[in-house]
């Protein structure tokens, strides 16, 4: 089953996504520019093989809910996220807040 819900991050709304699979749940919180995701995200692939896409993303491990994803420190981030000031160790909520497009 796939669930999509609005997630409040500061004054903005991100999209929370849960994909329930056998024995695991994929979690992501997405904005118009980038996203954070559970441990299933392969940051190395994004940085190396897909570097031309300049994907803005971060990865948190050991999370089981969207709220845990937002509160967990990021384990790794893409080069594009680093350019935006998003770093490993930063909480997911703060990273998502930086991923909103400035209007």
Backbone atoms as SQL, in Angstrom:
CREATE TABLE atoms (id INTEGER PRIMARY KEY, chain TEXT, resi INTEGER, resn TEXT, atom TEXT, x REAL, y REAL, z REAL);
INSERT INTO atoms VALUES
  (1, 'A', 1, 'UNK', 'N', 0.836, -1.173, 0.000),
  (2, 'A', 1, 'UNK', 'CA', 0.000, 0.000, 0.000),
  (3, 'A', 1, 'UNK', 'C', 0.890, 1.249, 0.000),
  (4, 'A', 2, 'UNK', 'N', 0.468, 2.266, -0.698),
  (5, 'A', 2, 'UNK', 'CA', 1.174, 3.544, -0.760),
  (6, 'A', 2, 'UNK', 'C', 0.307, 4.603, -0.098),
  (7, 'A', 3, 'UNK', 'N', 0.906, 5.348, 0.822),
  (8, 'A', 3, 'UNK', 'CA', 0.210, 6.428, 1.512),
  (9, 'A', 3, 'UNK', 'C', 0.969, 7.724, 1.264),
  (10, 'A', 4, 'UNK', 'N', 0.242, 8.754, 0.900),
  (11, 'A', 4, 'UNK', 'CA', 0.835, 10.085, 0.729),
  (12, 'A', 4, 'UNK', 'C', 0.080, 11.045, 1.638),
  (13, 'A', 5, 'UNK', 'N', 0.845, 11.792, 2.460),
  (14, 'A', 5, 'UNK', 'CA', 0.218, 12.719, 3.398),
  (15, 'A', 5, 'UNK', 'C', 0.980, 14.034, 3.421),
  (16, 'A', 6, 'UNK', 'N', 0.281, 15.139, 3.692),
  (17, 'A', 6, 'UNK', 'CA', 0.986, 16.411, 3.852),
  (18, 'A', 6, 'UNK', 'C', 1.775, 16.395, 5.165),
  (19, 'A', 7, 'UNK', 'N', 2.967, 16.969, 5.129),
  (20, 'A', 7, 'UNK', 'CA', 3.834, 17.027, 6.306),
  (21, 'A', 7, 'UNK', 'C', 4.226, 18.489, 6.523),
  (22, 'A', 8, 'UNK', 'N', 3.879, 19.014, 7.687),
  (23, 'A', 8, 'UNK', 'CA', 4.205, 20.397, 8.025),
  (24, 'A', 8, 'UNK', 'C', 5.686, 20.493, 8.383),
  (25, 'A', 9, 'UNK', 'N', 6.399, 21.390, 7.704),
  (26, 'A', 9, 'UNK', 'CA', 7.804, 21.670, 7.999),
  (27, 'A', 9, 'UNK', 'C', 7.928, 23.180, 8.075),
  (28, 'A', 10, 'UNK', 'N', 7.967, 23.695, 9.291),
  (29, 'A', 10, 'UNK', 'CA', 7.941, 25.145, 9.461),
  (30, 'A', 10, 'UNK', 'C', 6.623, 25.675, 8.940),
  (31, 'A', 11, 'UNK', 'N', 6.701, 26.674, 8.076),
  (32, 'A', 11, 'UNK', 'CA', 5.509, 27.286, 7.483),
  (33, 'A', 11, 'UNK', 'C', 5.090, 26.615, 6.179),
  (34, 'A', 12, 'UNK', 'N', 5.829, 25.619, 5.740),
  (35, 'A', 12, 'UNK', 'CA', 5.590, 24.997, 4.435),
  (36, 'A', 12, 'UNK', 'C', 5.034, 23.589, 4.594),
  (37, 'A', 13, 'UNK', 'N', 4.535, 23.042, 3.498),
  (38, 'A', 13, 'UNK', 'CA', 4.004, 21.680, 3.473),
  (39, 'A', 13, 'UNK', 'C', 4.821, 20.846, 2.486),
  (40, 'A', 14, 'UNK', 'N', 5.372, 19.748, 2.987),
  (41, 'A', 14, 'UNK', 'CA', 6.082, 18.779, 2.152),
  (42, 'A', 14, 'UNK', 'C', 5.157, 17.582, 1.946),
  (43, 'A', 15, 'UNK', 'N', 5.569, 16.669, 1.093),
  (44, 'A', 15, 'UNK', 'CA', 4.794, 15.460, 0.829),
  (45, 'A', 15, 'UNK', 'C', 5.474, 14.278, 1.500),
  (46, 'A', 16, 'UNK', 'N', 4.771, 13.624, 2.421),
  (47, 'A', 16, 'UNK', 'CA', 5.266, 12.412, 3.058),
  (48, 'A', 16, 'UNK', 'C', 4.753, 11.201, 2.305),
  (49, 'A', 17, 'UNK', 'N', 5.646, 10.258, 2.046),
  (50, 'A', 17, 'UNK', 'CA', 5.283, 9.069, 1.273),
  (51, 'A', 17, 'UNK', 'C', 5.732, 7.824, 2.034),
  (52, 'A', 18, 'UNK', 'N', 4.804, 6.891, 2.216),
  (53, 'A', 18, 'UNK', 'CA', 5.096, 5.586, 2.814),
  (54, 'A', 18, 'UNK', 'C', 4.720, 4.514, 1.805),
  (55, 'A', 19, 'UNK', 'N', 5.640, 3.612, 1.545),
  (56, 'A', 19, 'UNK', 'CA', 5.362, 2.480, 0.659),
  (57, 'A', 19, 'UNK', 'C', 5.573, 1.221, 1.480),
  (58, 'A', 20, 'UNK', 'N', 4.474, 0.541, 1.796),
  (59, 'A', 20, 'UNK', 'CA', 4.543, -0.681, 2.604),
  (60, 'A', 20, 'UNK', 'C', 4.830, -1.859, 1.679),
  (61, 'A', 21, 'UNK', 'N', 5.955, -2.503, 1.936),
  (62, 'A', 21, 'UNK', 'CA', 6.383, -3.675, 1.190),
  (63, 'A', 21, 'UNK', 'C', 6.521, -4.845, 2.159),
  (64, 'A', 22, 'UNK', 'N', 6.604, -6.069, 1.668),
  (65, 'A', 22, 'UNK', 'CA', 6.812, -7.186, 2.589),
  (66, 'A', 22, 'UNK', 'C', 8.082, -6.966, 3.427),
  (67, 'A', 23, 'UNK', 'N', 7.929, -6.982, 4.728),
  (68, 'A', 23, 'UNK', 'CA', 9.013, -6.907, 5.699),
  (69, 'A', 23, 'UNK', 'C', 9.748, -5.574, 5.743),
  (70, 'A', 24, 'UNK', 'N', 9.258, -4.553, 5.062),
  (71, 'A', 24, 'UNK', 'CA', 9.895, -3.229, 5.131),
  (72, 'A', 24, 'UNK', 'C', 8.916, -2.151, 4.688),
  (73, 'A', 25, 'UNK', 'N', 9.225, -0.927, 5.070),
  (74, 'A', 25, 'UNK', 'CA', 8.457, 0.235, 4.626),
  (75, 'A', 25, 'UNK', 'C', 9.440, 1.271, 4.104),
  (76, 'A', 26, 'UNK', 'N', 9.230, 1.726, 2.882),
  (77, 'A', 26, 'UNK', 'CA', 10.040, 2.810, 2.326),
  (78, 'A', 26, 'UNK', 'C', 9.412, 4.124, 2.755),
  (79, 'A', 27, 'UNK', 'N', 10.252, 5.064, 3.200),
  (80, 'A', 27, 'UNK', 'CA', 9.780, 6.361, 3.673),
  (81, 'A', 27, 'UNK', 'C', 10.499, 7.475, 2.935),
  (82, 'A', 28, 'UNK', 'N', 9.760, 8.525, 2.584),
  (83, 'A', 28, 'UNK', 'CA', 10.366, 9.696, 1.956),
  (84, 'A', 28, 'UNK', 'C', 9.558, 10.933, 2.313),
  (85, 'A', 29, 'UNK', 'N', 10.235, 12.064, 2.402),
  (86, 'A', 29, 'UNK', 'CA', 9.591, 13.368, 2.539),
  (87, 'A', 29, 'UNK', 'C', 10.170, 14.224, 1.422),
  (88, 'A', 30, 'UNK', 'N', 9.292, 14.764, 0.579),
  (89, 'A', 30, 'UNK', 'CA', 9.716, 15.444, -0.636),
  (90, 'A', 30, 'UNK', 'C', 9.205, 16.882, -0.688),
  (91, 'A', 31, 'UNK', 'N', 10.037, 17.747, -1.271),
  (92, 'A', 31, 'UNK', 'CA', 9.643, 19.122, -1.572),
  (93, 'A', 31, 'UNK', 'C', 9.707, 19.298, -3.083),
  (94, 'A', 32, 'UNK', 'N', 9.537, 20.522, -3.545),
  (95, 'A', 32, 'UNK', 'CA', 9.625, 20.791, -4.974),
  (96, 'A', 32, 'UNK', 'C', 11.055, 20.696, -5.511),
  (97, 'A', 33, 'UNK', 'N', 12.056, 20.676, -4.610),
  (98, 'A', 33, 'UNK', 'CA', 13.457, 20.636, -5.050),
  (99, 'A', 33, 'UNK', 'C', 14.195, 19.357, -4.719),
  (100, 'A', 34, 'UNK', 'N', 13.829, 18.702, -3.620),
  (101, 'A', 34, 'UNK', 'CA', 14.596, 17.540, -3.192),
  (102, 'A', 34, 'UNK', 'C', 13.830, 16.702, -2.193),
  (103, 'A', 35, 'UNK', 'N', 14.525, 15.735, -1.597),
  (104, 'A', 35, 'UNK', 'CA', 13.853, 14.826, -0.677),
  (105, 'A', 35, 'UNK', 'C', 14.847, 14.191, 0.296),
  (106, 'A', 36, 'UNK', 'N', 14.281, 13.693, 1.400),
  (107, 'A', 36, 'UNK', 'CA', 15.026, 12.824, 2.299),
  (108, 'A', 36, 'UNK', 'C', 14.331, 11.475, 2.259),
  (109, 'A', 37, 'UNK', 'N', 15.094, 10.429, 2.561),
  (110, 'A', 37, 'UNK', 'CA', 14.530, 9.091, 2.451),
  (111, 'A', 37, 'UNK', 'C', 15.172, 8.187, 3.487),
  (112, 'A', 38, 'UNK', 'N', 14.554, 7.044, 3.708),
  (113, 'A', 38, 'UNK', 'CA', 15.070, 6.037, 4.624),
  (114, 'A', 38, 'UNK', 'C', 16.347, 5.411, 4.048),
  (115, 'A', 39, 'UNK', 'N', 16.869, 4.422, 4.754),
  (116, 'A', 39, 'UNK', 'CA', 18.119, 3.785, 4.386),
  (117, 'A', 39, 'UNK', 'C', 18.149, 3.113, 3.031),
  (118, 'A', 40, 'UNK', 'N', 17.018, 2.939, 2.376),
  (119, 'A', 40, 'UNK', 'CA', 16.992, 2.309, 1.060),
  (120, 'A', 40, 'UNK', 'C', 17.599, 3.200, -0.030),
  (121, 'A', 41, 'UNK', 'N', 17.759, 4.480, 0.259),
  (122, 'A', 41, 'UNK', 'CA', 18.297, 5.418, -0.735),
  (123, 'A', 41, 'UNK', 'C', 19.794, 5.184, -0.922),
  (124, 'A', 42, 'UNK', 'N', 20.239, 5.089, -2.157),
  (125, 'A', 42, 'UNK', 'CA', 21.646, 4.865, -2.474),
  (126, 'A', 42, 'UNK', 'C', 22.301, 6.200, -2.854),
  (127, 'A', 43, 'UNK', 'N', 22.858, 6.888, -1.853),
  (128, 'A', 43, 'UNK', 'CA', 23.500, 8.191, -2.088),
  (129, 'A', 43, 'UNK', 'C', 24.694, 8.049, -3.031),
  (130, 'A', 44, 'UNK', 'N', 25.457, 6.971, -2.886),
  (131, 'A', 44, 'UNK', 'CA', 26.606, 6.743, -3.766),
  (132, 'A', 44, 'UNK', 'C', 26.198, 6.714, -5.233),
  (133, 'A', 45, 'UNK', 'N', 25.102, 6.039, -5.533),
  (134, 'A', 45, 'UNK', 'CA', 24.598, 5.987, -6.913),
  (135, 'A', 45, 'UNK', 'C', 24.234, 7.384, -7.401),
  (136, 'A', 46, 'UNK', 'N', 23.543, 8.149, -6.555),
  (137, 'A', 46, 'UNK', 'CA', 23.139, 9.499, -6.955),
  (138, 'A', 46, 'UNK', 'C', 24.351, 10.392, -7.194),
  (139, 'A', 47, 'UNK', 'N', 25.372, 10.276, -6.351),
  (140, 'A', 47, 'UNK', 'CA', 26.569, 11.105, -6.482),
  (141, 'A', 47, 'UNK', 'C', 27.470, 10.681, -7.628),
  (142, 'A', 48, 'UNK', 'N', 27.516, 9.410, -7.922),
  (143, 'A', 48, 'UNK', 'CA', 28.466, 8.915, -8.914),
  (144, 'A', 48, 'UNK', 'C', 27.823, 8.718, -10.292),
  (145, 'A', 49, 'UNK', 'N', 26.900, 7.821, -10.393),
  (146, 'A', 49, 'UNK', 'CA', 26.348, 7.472, -11.707),
  (147, 'A', 49, 'UNK', 'C', 25.302, 8.455, -12.206),
  (148, 'A', 50, 'UNK', 'N', 24.643, 9.173, -11.276),
  (149, 'A', 50, 'UNK', 'CA', 23.592, 10.117, -11.680),
  (150, 'A', 50, 'UNK', 'C', 23.968, 11.560, -11.347),
  (151, 'A', 51, 'UNK', 'N', 25.256, 11.826, -11.229),
  (152, 'A', 51, 'UNK', 'CA', 25.713, 13.160, -10.808),
  (153, 'A', 51, 'UNK', 'C', 25.241, 14.265, -11.746),
  (154, 'A', 52, 'UNK', 'N', 25.063, 13.970, -13.025),
  (155, 'A', 52, 'UNK', 'CA', 24.620, 14.982, -13.979),
  (156, 'A', 52, 'UNK', 'C', 23.204, 15.480, -13.689),
  (157, 'A', 53, 'UNK', 'N', 22.448, 14.729, -12.916),
  (158, 'A', 53, 'UNK', 'CA', 21.077, 15.128, -12.572),
  (159, 'A', 53, 'UNK', 'C', 21.024, 16.118, -11.405),
  (160, 'A', 54, 'UNK', 'N', 22.132, 16.248, -10.661),
  (161, 'A', 54, 'UNK', 'CA', 22.223, 17.182, -9.527),
  (162, 'A', 54, 'UNK', 'C', 21.058, 16.993, -8.550),
  (163, 'A', 55, 'UNK', 'N', 20.881, 15.751, -8.116),
  (164, 'A', 55, 'UNK', 'CA', 19.780, 15.403, -7.224),
  (165, 'A', 55, 'UNK', 'C', 20.060, 15.889, -5.810),
  (166, 'A', 56, 'UNK', 'N', 19.086, 16.556, -5.248),
  (167, 'A', 56, 'UNK', 'CA', 19.153, 17.109, -3.894),
  (168, 'A', 56, 'UNK', 'C', 18.475, 16.110, -2.960),
  (169, 'A', 57, 'UNK', 'N', 19.278, 15.350, -2.165),
  (170, 'A', 57, 'UNK', 'CA', 18.694, 14.292, -1.346),
  (171, 'A', 57, 'UNK', 'C', 19.550, 13.990, -0.125),
  (172, 'A', 58, 'UNK', 'N', 18.887, 13.405, 0.874),
  (173, 'A', 58, 'UNK', 'CA', 19.571, 12.958, 2.081),
  (174, 'A', 58, 'UNK', 'C', 19.006, 11.626, 2.531),
  (175, 'A', 59, 'UNK', 'N', 19.809, 10.896, 3.308),
  (176, 'A', 59, 'UNK', 'CA', 19.448, 9.542, 3.738),
  (177, 'A', 59, 'UNK', 'C', 19.570, 9.429, 5.255),
  (178, 'A', 60, 'UNK', 'N', 18.544, 8.892, 5.888),
  (179, 'A', 60, 'UNK', 'CA', 18.572, 8.588, 7.320),
  (180, 'A', 60, 'UNK', 'C', 18.347, 7.088, 7.481),
  (181, 'A', 61, 'UNK', 'N', 19.071, 6.476, 8.400),
  (182, 'A', 61, 'UNK', 'CA', 18.949, 5.030, 8.597),
  (183, 'A', 61, 'UNK', 'C', 18.269, 4.728, 9.928),
  (184, 'A', 62, 'UNK', 'N', 17.650, 3.549, 9.999),
  (185, 'A', 62, 'UNK', 'CA', 17.028, 3.091, 11.233),
  (186, 'A', 62, 'UNK', 'C', 15.708, 3.759, 11.571),
  (187, 'A', 63, 'UNK', 'N', 15.041, 4.320, 10.577),
  (188, 'A', 63, 'UNK', 'CA', 13.764, 5.005, 10.825),
  (189, 'A', 63, 'UNK', 'C', 12.608, 4.113, 10.381),
  (190, 'A', 64, 'UNK', 'N', 11.489, 4.229, 11.101),
  (191, 'A', 64, 'UNK', 'CA', 10.327, 3.381, 10.798),
  (192, 'A', 64, 'UNK', 'C', 9.056, 4.169, 10.514),
  (193, 'A', 65, 'UNK', 'N', 9.108, 5.480, 10.757),
  (194, 'A', 65, 'UNK', 'CA', 7.938, 6.329, 10.507),
  (195, 'A', 65, 'UNK', 'C', 8.411, 7.630, 9.865),
  (196, 'A', 66, 'UNK', 'N', 7.467, 8.358, 9.289),
  (197, 'A', 66, 'UNK', 'CA', 7.812, 9.653, 8.707),
  (198, 'A', 66, 'UNK', 'C', 8.316, 10.611, 9.778),
  (199, 'A', 67, 'UNK', 'N', 7.706, 10.585, 10.957),
  (200, 'A', 67, 'UNK', 'CA', 8.159, 11.470, 12.040),
  (201, 'A', 67, 'UNK', 'C', 9.592, 11.133, 12.446),
  (202, 'A', 68, 'UNK', 'N', 9.912, 9.855, 12.531),
  (203, 'A', 68, 'UNK', 'CA', 11.298, 9.470, 12.842),
  (204, 'A', 68, 'UNK', 'C', 12.248, 9.934, 11.752),
  (205, 'A', 69, 'UNK', 'N', 11.828, 9.852, 10.492),
  (206, 'A', 69, 'UNK', 'CA', 12.656, 10.326, 9.379),
  (207, 'A', 69, 'UNK', 'C', 12.950, 11.813, 9.524),
  (208, 'A', 70, 'UNK', 'N', 11.962, 12.582, 9.917),
  (209, 'A', 70, 'UNK', 'CA', 12.152, 14.024, 10.085),
  (210, 'A', 70, 'UNK', 'C', 13.042, 14.358, 11.283),
  (211, 'A', 71, 'UNK', 'N', 13.019, 13.545, 12.319),
  (212, 'A', 71, 'UNK', 'CA', 13.783, 13.828, 13.534),
  (213, 'A', 71, 'UNK', 'C', 15.170, 13.192, 13.542),
  (214, 'A', 72, 'UNK', 'N', 15.412, 12.249, 12.671),
  (215, 'A', 72, 'UNK', 'CA', 16.693, 11.540, 12.649),
  (216, 'A', 72, 'UNK', 'C', 17.791, 12.387, 12.012),
  (217, 'A', 73, 'UNK', 'N', 19.025, 12.186, 12.464),
  (218, 'A', 73, 'UNK', 'CA', 20.145, 12.836, 11.773),
  (219, 'A', 73, 'UNK', 'C', 20.383, 12.141, 10.429),
  (220, 'A', 74, 'UNK', 'N', 20.707, 12.919, 9.428),
  (221, 'A', 74, 'UNK', 'CA', 21.003, 12.335, 8.121),
  (222, 'A', 74, 'UNK', 'C', 22.348, 11.619, 8.183),
  (223, 'A', 75, 'UNK', 'N', 22.390, 10.428, 7.646),
  (224, 'A', 75, 'UNK', 'CA', 23.604, 9.622, 7.626),
  (225, 'A', 75, 'UNK', 'C', 24.495, 10.030, 6.458),
  (226, 'A', 76, 'UNK', 'N', 23.877, 10.397, 5.339),
  (227, 'A', 76, 'UNK', 'CA', 24.627, 10.822, 4.160),
  (228, 'A', 76, 'UNK', 'C', 23.745, 11.730, 3.315),
  (229, 'A', 77, 'UNK', 'N', 24.399, 12.548, 2.498),
  (230, 'A', 77, 'UNK', 'CA', 23.688, 13.486, 1.622),
  (231, 'A', 77, 'UNK', 'C', 24.393, 13.544, 0.273),
  (232, 'A', 78, 'UNK', 'N', 23.672, 13.991, -0.732),
  (233, 'A', 78, 'UNK', 'CA', 24.285, 14.134, -2.054),
  (234, 'A', 78, 'UNK', 'C', 25.159, 15.385, -2.101),
  (235, 'A', 79, 'UNK', 'N', 26.014, 15.434, -3.108),
  (236, 'A', 79, 'UNK', 'CA', 26.868, 16.619, -3.300),
  (237, 'A', 79, 'UNK', 'C', 26.013, 17.870, -3.496),
  (238, 'A', 80, 'UNK', 'N', 24.907, 17.718, -4.204),
  (239, 'A', 80, 'UNK', 'CA', 24.018, 18.862, -4.448),
  (240, 'A', 80, 'UNK', 'C', 23.422, 19.370, -3.130),
  (241, 'A', 81, 'UNK', 'N', 23.080, 18.462, -2.225),
  (242, 'A', 81, 'UNK', 'CA', 22.570, 18.862, -0.907),
  (243, 'A', 81, 'UNK', 'C', 23.654, 19.611, -0.128),
  (244, 'A', 82, 'UNK', 'N', 24.885, 19.136, -0.202),
  (245, 'A', 82, 'UNK', 'CA', 25.982, 19.816, 0.485),
  (246, 'A', 82, 'UNK', 'C', 26.136, 21.247, -0.016),
  (247, 'A', 83, 'UNK', 'N', 25.939, 21.462, -1.315),
  (248, 'A', 83, 'UNK', 'CA', 26.046, 22.813, -1.872),
  (249, 'A', 83, 'UNK', 'C', 24.990, 23.753, -1.277),
  (250, 'A', 84, 'UNK', 'N', 23.894, 23.168, -0.818),
  (251, 'A', 84, 'UNK', 'CA', 22.806, 23.945, -0.230),
  (252, 'A', 84, 'UNK', 'C', 22.985, 24.092, 1.290),
  (253, 'A', 85, 'UNK', 'N', 24.064, 23.515, 1.830),
  (254, 'A', 85, 'UNK', 'CA', 24.332, 23.616, 3.255),
  (255, 'A', 85, 'UNK', 'C', 23.753, 22.482, 4.081),
  (256, 'A', 86, 'UNK', 'N', 23.278, 21.444, 3.424),
  (257, 'A', 86, 'UNK', 'CA', 22.754, 20.265, 4.114),
  (258, 'A', 86, 'UNK', 'C', 23.917, 19.317, 4.347),
  (259, 'A', 87, 'UNK', 'N', 24.085, 18.863, 5.588),
  (260, 'A', 87, 'UNK', 'CA', 25.246, 18.048, 5.936),
  (261, 'A', 87, 'UNK', 'C', 24.824, 16.783, 6.686),
  (262, 'A', 88, 'UNK', 'N', 25.666, 15.741, 6.634),
  (263, 'A', 88, 'UNK', 'CA', 25.408, 14.572, 7.477),
  (264, 'A', 88, 'UNK', 'C', 25.346, 15.016, 8.941),
  (265, 'A', 89, 'UNK', 'N', 24.440, 14.413, 9.682),
  (266, 'A', 89, 'UNK', 'CA', 24.246, 14.777, 11.079),
  (267, 'A', 89, 'UNK', 'C', 23.118, 15.769, 11.281),
  (268, 'A', 90, 'UNK', 'N', 22.753, 16.509, 10.236),
  (269, 'A', 90, 'UNK', 'CA', 21.645, 17.466, 10.310),
  (270, 'A', 90, 'UNK', 'C', 20.337, 16.688, 10.413),
  (271, 'A', 91, 'UNK', 'N', 19.413, 17.163, 11.227),
  (272, 'A', 91, 'UNK', 'CA', 18.108, 16.505, 11.328),
  (273, 'A', 91, 'UNK', 'C', 17.362, 16.607, 10.001),
  (274, 'A', 92, 'UNK', 'N', 16.584, 15.578, 9.701),
  (275, 'A', 92, 'UNK', 'CA', 15.820, 15.545, 8.463),
  (276, 'A', 92, 'UNK', 'C', 14.912, 16.741, 8.295),
  (277, 'A', 93, 'UNK', 'N', 14.281, 17.183, 9.373),
  (278, 'A', 93, 'UNK', 'CA', 13.360, 18.321, 9.299),
  (279, 'A', 93, 'UNK', 'C', 14.089, 19.586, 8.823),
  (280, 'A', 94, 'UNK', 'N', 15.278, 19.831, 9.346),
  (281, 'A', 94, 'UNK', 'CA', 16.041, 21.013, 8.938),
  (282, 'A', 94, 'UNK', 'C', 16.463, 20.904, 7.476),
  (283, 'A', 95, 'UNK', 'N', 16.860, 19.698, 7.054),
  (284, 'A', 95, 'UNK', 'CA', 17.244, 19.505, 5.658),
  (285, 'A', 95, 'UNK', 'C', 16.067, 19.765, 4.726),
  (286, 'A', 96, 'UNK', 'N', 14.891, 19.232, 5.083),
  (287, 'A', 96, 'UNK', 'CA', 13.705, 19.449, 4.246),
  (288, 'A', 96, 'UNK', 'C', 13.378, 20.938, 4.173),
  (289, 'A', 97, 'UNK', 'N', 13.490, 21.639, 5.284),
  (290, 'A', 97, 'UNK', 'CA', 13.202, 23.074, 5.292),
  (291, 'A', 97, 'UNK', 'C', 14.093, 23.815, 4.303),
  (292, 'A', 98, 'UNK', 'N', 15.329, 23.356, 4.121),
  (293, 'A', 98, 'UNK', 'CA', 16.254, 24.000, 3.171),
  (294, 'A', 98, 'UNK', 'C', 15.962, 23.625, 1.725),
  (295, 'A', 99, 'UNK', 'N', 15.139, 22.602, 1.526),
  (296, 'A', 99, 'UNK', 'CA', 14.871, 22.100, 0.173),
  (297, 'A', 99, 'UNK', 'C', 13.671, 22.757, -0.504),
  (298, 'A', 100, 'UNK', 'N', 13.029, 23.687, 0.151),
  (299, 'A', 100, 'UNK', 'CA', 11.915, 24.386, -0.493),
  (300, 'A', 100, 'UNK', 'C', 12.449, 25.471, -1.418),
  (301, 'A', 101, 'UNK', 'N', 11.855, 25.571, -2.593),
  (302, 'A', 101, 'UNK', 'CA', 12.233, 26.613, -3.543),
  (303, 'A', 101, 'UNK', 'C', 11.833, 27.971, -2.984),
  (304, 'A', 102, 'UNK', 'N', 12.741, 28.898, -3.051),
  (305, 'A', 102, 'UNK', 'CA', 12.433, 30.269, -2.618),
  (306, 'A', 102, 'UNK', 'C', 11.639, 30.961, -3.718),
  (307, 'A', 103, 'UNK', 'N', 10.480, 31.479, -3.378),
  (308, 'A', 103, 'UNK', 'CA', 9.626, 32.143, -4.385),
  (309, 'A', 103, 'UNK', 'C', 9.963, 33.614, -4.488);
